Amino acid sequence: MTRFLTFLLVLAALPLAAQEADHTHRAARDLARSGALAEAASQMRVLAEHGHGPAQLDLAVMLARGKGLPQDDAAATYWAERARFSGQAEAAKLAQLLSARLDQATRDSVIFGLQTDLAAIAATGDHDAMMALGLVAADLDDPGKAYVNFAVASAFGVPQAMAMRDAMLAQLPTEARRAAQEAAQDAFASHCAALSPPQRIATCP
């Protein structure tokens, strides 16, 4: 099978997979409304771990309220942040509110978990996760690290990555910009090397 045909088959399967995830999510919400909270939470967790943004947000709320599983502010914050990175508009305020409940050590642990998990996801070729890593760094007021992640995400065509990359570069002192660009080149090469051949782009070294 040619690479092009394989690509077309994968592309054709994506809407169906998304539709199935949305259907499962609606079913999980129905379970929650019927009072089967444990079953709903279990389904939400599976969907959340597979990157379904609305399920990530619902799981964060269930964890925050202790509905269907033990209340856990740290885990709720983690999933609210993941939902924010998945584009769920309501998640940003929720993440902020939940984070305020945590002590600094727990907050640091959540951030470390986010960075670790997002890096692992990005290494599979999910470049939205690279964008999310940039957002984590930006939240931590580390424009240099944020720039590197946004630059790699931009090279792979992630929407909004270029604008965020340029915004971070503008925050860097002039003398730090060249070093940041060199770090981005190194990160791009390392990221390309970790990808399978079909996932690499023409500019990968």
VEXLO-878456 format. One record per residue: residue in three letters; x, y, z of N, C-alpha, C in turn; residue number from 1. Coordinates in steps of 0.1 Angstrom, whole numbers. Layout:
{Ala, {X, Y, Z}, {X, Y, Z}, {X, Y, Z}, NUM}
...
This chain:
{Met, {8, -12, 0}, {0, 0, 0}, {9, 12, 0}, 1}
{Thr, {6, 22, -9}, {14, 34, -9}, {12, 43, 3}, 2}
{Arg, {22, 51, 6}, {20, 60, 17}, {8, 69, 15}, 3}
{Phe, {6, 74, 3}, {-5, 83, 0}, {-18, 76, 3}, 4}
{Leu, {-20, 64, -1}, {-32, 56, 1}, {-34, 54, 16}, 5}
{Thr, {-23, 51, 23}, {-24, 49, 37}, {-29, 62, 44}, 6}
{Phe, {-23, 73, 40}, {-27, 86, 45}, {-42, 89, 43}, 7}
{Leu, {-47, 86, 31}, {-61, 88, 28}, {-70, 79, 37}, 8}
{Leu, {-66, 67, 39}, {-74, 58, 47}, {-75, 63, 62}, 9}
{Val, {-63, 68, 67}, {-63, 73, 80}, {-71, 86, 81}, 10}
{Leu, {-70, 94, 71}, {-78, 107, 71}, {-93, 104, 71}, 11}
{Ala, {-97, 94, 63}, {-111, 91, 62}, {-116, 85, 75}, 12}
{Ala, {-107, 79, 83}, {-112, 73, 96}, {-113, 83, 107}, 13}
{Leu, {-106, 95, 106}, {-106, 104, 116}, {-120, 110, 120}, 14}
{Pro, {-128, 114, 111}, {-142, 119, 114}, {-150, 108, 122}, 15}
{Leu, {-149, 96, 117}, {-156, 85, 123}, {-152, 83, 138}, 16}
{Ala, {-139, 83, 140}, {-133, 82, 154}, {-138, 93, 162}, 17}
{Ala, {-138, 105, 157}, {-143, 117, 165}, {-158, 115, 168}, 18}
{Gln, {-166, 111, 158}, {-180, 109, 160}, {-183, 98, 171}, 19}
{Glu, {-175, 87, 170}, {-176, 77, 180}, {-173, 82, 194}, 20}
{Ala, {-162, 90, 195}, {-159, 96, 208}, {-170, 105, 213}, 21}
{Asp, {-175, 113, 204}, {-186, 122, 208}, {-198, 114, 213}, 22}
{His, {-201, 104, 206}, {-213, 95, 210}, {-210, 89, 223}, 23}
{Thr, {-198, 84, 226}, {-195, 78, 239}, {-196, 89, 250}, 24}
{His, {-192, 101, 246}, {-192, 112, 256}, {-207, 115, 260}, 25}
{Arg, {-215, 116, 250}, {-230, 118, 253}, {-235, 107, 261}, 26}
{Ala, {-232, 95, 258}, {-236, 83, 266}, {-232, 84, 281}, 27}
{Ala, {-219, 89, 282}, {-214, 90, 296}, {-221, 101, 303}, 28}
{Arg, {-224, 112, 297}, {-232, 123, 303}, {-246, 118, 307}, 29}
{Asp, {-252, 109, 298}, {-265, 104, 301}, {-264, 95, 314}, 30}
{Leu, {-253, 87, 315}, {-251, 79, 327}, {-251, 88, 339}, 31}
{Ala, {-243, 99, 338}, {-242, 108, 350}, {-255, 114, 354}, 32}
{Arg, {-263, 118, 344}, {-276, 123, 347}, {-286, 113, 353}, 33}
{Ser, {-284, 100, 350}, {-292, 90, 355}, {-288, 85, 369}, 34}
{Gly, {-276, 91, 374}, {-271, 87, 387}, {-260, 77, 387}, 35}
{Ala, {-257, 71, 375}, {-246, 61, 374}, {-233, 68, 373}, 36}
{Leu, {-229, 75, 384}, {-218, 84, 384}, {-204, 77, 382}, 37}
{Ala, {-203, 65, 389}, {-190, 58, 388}, {-188, 53, 373}, 38}
{Glu, {-198, 48, 367}, {-197, 43, 353}, {-194, 55, 344}, 39}
{Ala, {-201, 67, 346}, {-199, 79, 338}, {-184, 83, 340}, 40}
{Ala, {-179, 84, 352}, {-166, 88, 354}, {-155, 79, 348}, 41}
{Ser, {-158, 66, 348}, {-149, 57, 342}, {-148, 59, 327}, 42}
{Gln, {-160, 61, 320}, {-160, 64, 306}, {-153, 77, 303}, 43}
{Met, {-156, 87, 311}, {-150, 101, 309}, {-135, 99, 310}, 44}
{Arg, {-129, 92, 319}, {-115, 90, 321}, {-109, 84, 308}, 45}
{Val, {-115, 74, 303}, {-110, 67, 291}, {-109, 77, 279}, 46}
{Leu, {-120, 85, 277}, {-121, 95, 267}, {-111, 106, 269}, 47}
{Ala, {-109, 110, 282}, {-100, 121, 285}, {-86, 117, 282}, 48}
{Glu, {-82, 104, 285}, {-69, 100, 283}, {-66, 98, 268}, 49}
{His, {-76, 98, 260}, {-75, 97, 245}, {-76, 111, 239}, 50}
{Gly, {-76, 122, 247}, {-75, 135, 242}, {-89, 142, 238}, 51}
{His, {-100, 136, 243}, {-113, 142, 241}, {-115, 154, 250}, 52}
{Gly, {-115, 166, 245}, {-115, 178, 253}, {-127, 179, 262}, 53}
{Pro, {-140, 178, 256}, {-152, 179, 265}, {-151, 169, 276}, 54}
{Ala, {-147, 157, 274}, {-146, 147, 285}, {-135, 151, 295}, 55}
{Gln, {-124, 157, 290}, {-114, 161, 300}, {-120, 172, 309}, 56}
{Leu, {-128, 181, 304}, {-135, 191, 312}, {-144, 185, 322}, 57}
{Asp, {-153, 175, 317}, {-162, 169, 326}, {-156, 161, 336}, 58}
{Leu, {-145, 154, 333}, {-137, 146, 343}, {-131, 156, 354}, 59}
{Ala, {-126, 167, 350}, {-121, 177, 359}, {-132, 181, 369}, 60}
{Val, {-144, 184, 364}, {-155, 188, 373}, {-159, 177, 382}, 61}
{Met, {-160, 164, 377}, {-163, 153, 385}, {-153, 151, 396}, 62}
{Leu, {-140, 152, 393}, {-130, 151, 403}, {-130, 162, 413}, 63}
{Ala, {-133, 174, 409}, {-134, 186, 418}, {-146, 184, 428}, 64}
{Arg, {-157, 178, 423}, {-169, 177, 431}, {-169, 163, 438}, 65}
{Gly, {-161, 154, 435}, {-161, 141, 441}, {-173, 133, 436}, 66}
{Lys, {-177, 134, 424}, {-188, 127, 418}, {-184, 115, 410}, 67}
{Gly, {-187, 103, 416}, {-184, 91, 409}, {-170, 86, 412}, 68}
{Leu, {-162, 94, 419}, {-148, 90, 423}, {-144, 100, 434}, 69}
{Pro, {-133, 96, 441}, {-130, 105, 452}, {-126, 119, 448}, 70}
{Gln, {-129, 129, 456}, {-126, 143, 453}, {-110, 144, 453}, 71}
{Asp, {-105, 151, 442}, {-91, 152, 441}, {-88, 165, 434}, 72}
{Asp, {-84, 175, 441}, {-82, 189, 435}, {-70, 189, 426}, 73}
{Ala, {-60, 181, 429}, {-48, 181, 420}, {-51, 174, 407}, 74}
{Ala, {-58, 163, 407}, {-62, 156, 395}, {-72, 165, 387}, 75}
{Ala, {-81, 171, 394}, {-91, 180, 387}, {-83, 191, 380}, 76}
{Thr, {-73, 197, 387}, {-66, 208, 381}, {-58, 203, 368}, 77}
{Tyr, {-52, 191, 369}, {-45, 185, 358}, {-55, 184, 346}, 78}
{Trp, {-67, 178, 348}, {-76, 176, 337}, {-82, 189, 332}, 79}
{Ala, {-84, 199, 341}, {-89, 212, 336}, {-78, 218, 327}, 80}
{Glu, {-66, 217, 330}, {-55, 222, 322}, {-55, 215, 308}, 81}
{Arg, {-56, 202, 309}, {-56, 194, 296}, {-68, 198, 288}, 82}
{Ala, {-79, 201, 294}, {-91, 205, 286}, {-89, 219, 280}, 83}
{Arg, {-82, 228, 288}, {-78, 241, 283}, {-70, 240, 270}, 84}
{Phe, {-60, 231, 271}, {-51, 229, 260}, {-58, 223, 248}, 85}
{Ser, {-69, 216, 251}, {-77, 210, 240}, {-87, 220, 234}, 86}
{Gly, {-87, 232, 239}, {-96, 242, 233}, {-109, 244, 240}, 87}
{Gln, {-111, 239, 252}, {-124, 241, 259}, {-123, 254, 266}, 88}
{Ala, {-132, 264, 261}, {-131, 277, 266}, {-134, 278, 281}, 89}
{Glu, {-143, 270, 286}, {-147, 271, 300}, {-136, 266, 309}, 90}
{Ala, {-126, 259, 304}, {-116, 252, 312}, {-106, 261, 318}, 91}
{Ala, {-104, 273, 312}, {-93, 282, 317}, {-97, 287, 331}, 92}
{Lys, {-109, 292, 332}, {-114, 297, 345}, {-114, 286, 356}, 93}
{Leu, {-119, 274, 352}, {-119, 263, 361}, {-105, 259, 366}, 94}
{Ala, {-96, 259, 357}, {-82, 255, 360}, {-76, 265, 370}, 95}
{Gln, {-79, 278, 368}, {-75, 289, 377}, {-80, 287, 391}, 96}
{Leu, {-93, 284, 391}, {-100, 283, 404}, {-95, 271, 412}, 97}
{Leu, {-93, 260, 404}, {-88, 247, 411}, {-74, 249, 415}, 98}
{Ser, {-65, 255, 407}, {-51, 257, 410}, {-50, 265, 423}, 99}
{Ala, {-59, 274, 426}, {-58, 283, 438}, {-61, 275, 450}, 100}
{Arg, {-67, 263, 449}, {-69, 254, 461}, {-56, 247, 465}, 101}
{Leu, {-46, 246, 456}, {-35, 238, 458}, {-24, 245, 465}, 102}
{Asp, {-16, 238, 473}, {-4, 244, 479}, {7, 244, 468}, 103}
{Gln, {18, 251, 470}, {28, 253, 459}, {34, 240, 455}, 104}
{Ala, {37, 231, 464}, {43, 218, 461}, {34, 210, 452}, 105}
{Thr, {21, 210, 456}, {11, 202, 448}, {10, 208, 434}, 106}
{Arg, {9, 222, 433}, {8, 228, 421}, {20, 225, 412}, 107}
{Asp, {32, 225, 418}, {44, 222, 410}, {44, 207, 405}, 108}
{Ser, {38, 198, 413}, {37, 184, 409}, {27, 183, 397}, 109}
{Val, {16, 190, 398}, {7, 190, 386}, {14, 195, 374}, 110}
{Ile, {21, 206, 375}, {28, 212, 363}, {38, 202, 357}, 111}
{Phe, {45, 195, 367}, {55, 185, 362}, {48, 174, 355}, 112}
{Gly, {37, 169, 360}, {29, 159, 354}, {24, 163, 340}, 113}
{Leu, {20, 175, 339}, {15, 180, 326}, {27, 180, 316}, 114}
{Gln, {38, 185, 320}, {49, 186, 311}, {54, 172, 307}, 115}
{Thr, {54, 163, 316}, {59, 149, 313}, {49, 142, 303}, 116}
{Asp, {36, 143, 306}, {26, 137, 298}, {25, 143, 284}, 117}
{Leu, {26, 156, 284}, {25, 163, 271}, {37, 160, 262}, 118}
{Ala, {49, 159, 268}, {61, 156, 260}, {60, 142, 255}, 119}
{Ala, {54, 133, 262}, {53, 119, 257}, {43, 119, 246}, 120}
{Ile, {32, 126, 247}, {22, 127, 236}, {28, 133, 224}, 121}
{Ala, {35, 144, 226}, {41, 151, 214}, {51, 142, 207}, 122}
{Ala, {58, 133, 214}, {67, 124, 208}, {61, 114, 199}, 123}
{Thr, {48, 112, 200}, {40, 103, 192}, {36, 109, 179}, 124}
{Gly, {39, 122, 177}, {35, 130, 165}, {23, 138, 167}, 125}
{Asp, {18, 140, 179}, {7, 149, 182}, {13, 163, 185}, 126}
{His, {13, 171, 175}, {19, 184, 177}, {11, 194, 184}, 127}
{Asp, {-2, 191, 186}, {-10, 200, 195}, {-4, 199, 209}, 128}
{Ala, {1, 187, 212}, {7, 186, 226}, {20, 195, 227}, 129}
{Met, {27, 197, 216}, {39, 206, 216}, {34, 220, 218}, 130}
{Met, {23, 223, 212}, {17, 237, 214}, {13, 238, 229}, 131}
{Ala, {7, 228, 235}, {3, 228, 249}, {16, 230, 258}, 132}
{Leu, {27, 223, 254}, {39, 225, 262}, {43, 240, 262}, 133}
{Gly, {42, 246, 251}, {45, 260, 250}, {36, 269, 259}, 134}
{Leu, {23, 265, 260}, {14, 272, 268}, {18, 271, 283}, 135}
{Val, {22, 258, 287}, {26, 256, 300}, {38, 265, 304}, 136}
{Ala, {48, 265, 294}, {60, 274, 297}, {56, 289, 297}, 137}
{Ala, {47, 293, 289}, {42, 307, 289}, {36, 310, 303}, 138}
{Asp, {28, 301, 308}, {21, 302, 321}, {32, 304, 332}, 139}
{Leu, {43, 297, 330}, {54, 298, 340}, {63, 310, 338}, 140}
{Asp, {59, 319, 329}, {67, 331, 325}, {81, 327, 321}, 141}
{Asp, {82, 317, 312}, {95, 312, 307}, {94, 314, 291}, 142}
{Pro, {95, 326, 286}, {93, 328, 272}, {103, 321, 263}, 143}
{Gly, {115, 319, 268}, {125, 312, 260}, {121, 297, 257}, 144}
{Lys, {116, 290, 268}, {112, 276, 266}, {99, 276, 258}, 145}
{Ala, {90, 286, 261}, {77, 286, 253}, {80, 288, 239}, 146}
{Tyr, {90, 297, 236}, {93, 300, 222}, {98, 287, 215}, 147}
{Val, {106, 279, 221}, {111, 267, 215}, {100, 258, 212}, 148}
{Asn, {91, 256, 221}, {79, 247, 218}, {70, 252, 207}, 149}
{Phe, {67, 265, 208}, {59, 271, 198}, {66, 270, 184}, 150}
{Ala, {79, 272, 184}, {86, 272, 171}, {85, 258, 165}, 151}
{Val, {87, 247, 173}, {85, 234, 167}, {71, 231, 163}, 152}
{Ala, {61, 235, 171}, {47, 233, 167}, {44, 241, 154}, 153}
{Ser, {50, 253, 153}, {48, 261, 141}, {53, 254, 128}, 154}
{Ala, {65, 248, 130}, {71, 241, 118}, {63, 230, 113}, 155}
{Phe, {55, 224, 122}, {46, 213, 119}, {32, 218, 115}, 156}
{Gly, {30, 231, 114}, {17, 237, 110}, {6, 237, 120}, 157}
{Val, {9, 237, 133}, {-1, 238, 143}, {-7, 252, 142}, 158}
{Pro, {-21, 253, 141}, {-27, 267, 141}, {-24, 275, 154}, 159}
{Gln, {-22, 288, 152}, {-19, 297, 163}, {-4, 296, 168}, 160}
{Ala, {3, 285, 164}, {16, 284, 170}, {26, 295, 165}, 161}
{Met, {24, 299, 152}, {33, 310, 147}, {31, 323, 155}, 162}
{Ala, {18, 326, 157}, {16, 339, 164}, {21, 338, 179}, 163}
{Met, {20, 327, 185}, {25, 325, 199}, {40, 325, 199}, 164}
{Arg, {46, 319, 189}, {61, 319, 187}, {66, 333, 186}, 165}
{Asp, {60, 341, 178}, {65, 355, 176}, {62, 363, 188}, 166}
{Ala, {51, 361, 195}, {48, 368, 208}, {59, 365, 218}, 167}
{Met, {63, 353, 219}, {74, 349, 229}, {87, 355, 225}, 168}
{Leu, {90, 355, 212}, {103, 360, 208}, {103, 375, 211}, 169}
{Ala, {92, 382, 210}, {92, 397, 213}, {94, 399, 227}, 170}
{Gln, {92, 389, 236}, {94, 391, 250}, {109, 389, 254}, 171}
{Leu, {116, 383, 246}, {130, 380, 249}, {139, 392, 246}, 172}
{Pro, {149, 394, 255}, {159, 404, 252}, {166, 401, 239}, 173}
{Thr, {171, 411, 232}, {177, 410, 219}, {188, 399, 220}, 174}
{Glu, {196, 400, 230}, {208, 391, 232}, {204, 377, 234}, 175}
{Ala, {191, 374, 238}, {187, 360, 241}, {180, 354, 229}, 176}
{Arg, {177, 362, 219}, {169, 357, 208}, {176, 346, 199}, 177}
{Arg, {189, 349, 197}, {196, 339, 188}, {198, 326, 196}, 178}
{Ala, {200, 326, 209}, {201, 314, 216}, {188, 306, 216}, 179}
{Ala, {177, 313, 217}, {164, 307, 217}, {162, 300, 203}, 180}
{Gln, {165, 307, 192}, {164, 301, 179}, {172, 289, 177}, 181}
{Glu, {185, 290, 182}, {193, 278, 181}, {188, 266, 189}, 182}
{Ala, {182, 269, 201}, {176, 259, 209}, {164, 253, 202}, 183}
{Ala, {156, 261, 195}, {145, 256, 187}, {149, 247, 176}, 184}
{Gln, {160, 251, 169}, {166, 242, 158}, {170, 228, 164}, 185}
{Asp, {176, 228, 175}, {180, 216, 182}, {168, 208, 186}, 186}
{Ala, {158, 214, 191}, {146, 207, 196}, {138, 202, 183}, 187}
{Phe, {138, 209, 172}, {132, 205, 160}, {139, 192, 155}, 188}
{Ala, {152, 192, 155}, {160, 180, 150}, {157, 168, 159}, 189}
{Ser, {157, 170, 172}, {155, 159, 182}, {141, 154, 180}, 190}
{His, {131, 163, 178}, {118, 158, 177}, {116, 151, 164}, 191}
{Cys, {122, 155, 153}, {121, 148, 140}, {127, 134, 142}, 192}
{Ala, {138, 133, 149}, {145, 120, 150}, {136, 110, 158}, 193}
{Ala, {127, 115, 167}, {119, 106, 174}, {107, 101, 167}, 194}
{Leu, {104, 108, 156}, {92, 104, 148}, {94, 93, 138}, 195}
{Ser, {84, 86, 135}, {85, 75, 125}, {86, 83, 111}, 196}
{Pro, {92, 76, 101}, {94, 83, 88}, {81, 89, 82}, 197}
{Pro, {69, 83, 83}, {57, 89, 77}, {53, 102, 84}, 198}
{Gln, {57, 103, 97}, {53, 115, 105}, {63, 127, 103}, 199}
{Arg, {74, 124, 97}, {84, 135, 95}, {80, 144, 83}, 200}
{Ile, {84, 157, 84}, {81, 166, 73}, {93, 168, 65}, 201}
{Ala, {91, 174, 53}, {103, 175, 43}, {115, 183, 49}, 202}
{Thr, {113, 192, 59}, {124, 199, 64}, {131, 193, 76}, 203}
{Cys, {126, 181, 80}, {133, 174, 91}, {147, 170, 86}, 204}
{Pro, {157, 172, 95}, {171, 169, 90}, {173, 154, 89}, 205}
